[in-house]
Amino acid sequence: MRQTSWSLAKGAALGLALSALGACGSDLVESRPALEAFTPEEIYQRGEVELADGDAEDAAYYFGEIERLYPYSEWAKRGLIMQAMAYHRDEDYPNARAAAQRFLDFYPTDGDAAYAQYLLALSYYDQIDEIGRDQGLTFQALQALRTVIEVYPESEYARSAILKFDLAFDHLAGKEMEIGRYYLRRDHYAAAINRFRVVVEDFQTTSHTPEALHRLVEAYLALGLPEEAQTAGAILGYNFQSTEWYQDSYALLTGQGLSMEASGDSWLAQIYRQMVLGEWL
């Protein structure tokens, strides 16, 4: 009966080779056997074994060797998507992206193309740092996640991509808020207003919008611009009355004898007319 896994003879030889080379040092390249004598299926299965054993780096190596030794085989295609997954599991995100992109370039209509695009997106998303750091990867994650959502809407990865897109989008708004608060604490009101305006105009659906409106109330009152502060309060009262930010803004405005109603013709008044009155034209 034909054996689909490593043959006994080849498996024994491989085991001896690994044992002997492993004793010579920790160099991964030196400890890996030559694979030219093995079939692509056997190499693939070896990659699966390494992955199951928790050695994602070695797994990626074996999956990659299939593409090198048998570049036009069905196993090479299967190995490439598994290599991308193994690299991602090993947190080697640049190589995960490269393998996933190579799969998409070679097999754009394959059934695993959606998974390759999702892995590509994850390789950016999982590198998103704390809010205080550069957000370039967040933009790239958003673009890659959007591709999953728009190109593969019926795939099993679309829902997860939507959830991650929303979180990454919220992350960007958080960055704007952090910078705005920094300026506000130092009384750089115009610079702070510019950041909070970005949140209100471009990130309205995020969790940061209520605070951004409250901070606008604070900044405009500090600048002696009560109409803008009242309008920010009016938007806050209409959309986020149950939040602590509404309560704080209400106290600030009424404490100065001001009401929370739209006034004037500022950019906030336009937002109010759009969001509250539905005047989009």
CORFENVEN-V562249 format. One record per backbone hydrogen bond with DSSP energy under -0.5 kcal/mol. CO is the residue of the C=O (numbers start at 1). NH is the residue of the N-H. If there is no record, write none. Layout:
CO:NH
CO:NH
//
This chain:
2:4
7:11
8:12
9:13
10:14
11:15
12:16
13:17
14:18
15:19
16:20
17:21
18:22
19:23
21:24
21:25
22:25
27:31
28:32
29:32
35:38
39:43
40:44
41:45
42:46
43:47
44:48
45:49
46:50
47:51
48:52
49:53
50:55
51:54
54:56
55:59
56:60
57:61
58:62
59:63
60:64
61:65
62:66
63:67
64:68
65:69
66:70
70:73
73:77
74:78
75:79
76:80
77:81
78:82
79:83
80:84
81:85
82:86
83:87
84:88
85:89
86:90
87:92
88:91
91:93
92:96
93:97
94:98
95:99
96:100
97:101
98:102
99:103
100:104
101:105
102:106
103:107
107:110
110:113
112:116
113:117
114:118
115:119
116:120
117:121
118:122
119:123
120:124
121:124
121:125
122:126
124:127
125:128
130:133
135:139
136:140
137:141
138:142
139:143
140:144
141:145
142:146
143:147
144:148
145:149
146:150
147:151
147:152
148:152
152:155
155:158
157:161
158:162
159:163
160:164
161:165
162:166
163:167
164:168
165:169
166:170
167:171
168:172
169:173
170:174
171:175
172:176
173:177
174:178
175:179
176:180
177:181
178:182
179:183
180:184
181:185
182:186
183:188
184:187
187:189
188:192
189:193
190:194
191:195
192:196
193:197
194:198
195:199
196:200
197:201
198:202
198:203
199:203
203:206
206:209
208:212
209:213
210:214
211:215
212:216
213:217
214:218
215:219
216:220
217:221
218:222
219:223
220:225
221:224
225:229
226:230
227:231
228:232
229:233
230:234
231:235
232:236
233:237
234:238
235:239
236:240
240:243
243:247
244:248
245:249
246:250
247:251
248:252
249:253
250:254
251:255
252:256
253:256
253:258
254:257
259:261
266:270
267:271
268:272
269:273
270:274
271:275
272:276
272:277
273:279
278:280
//
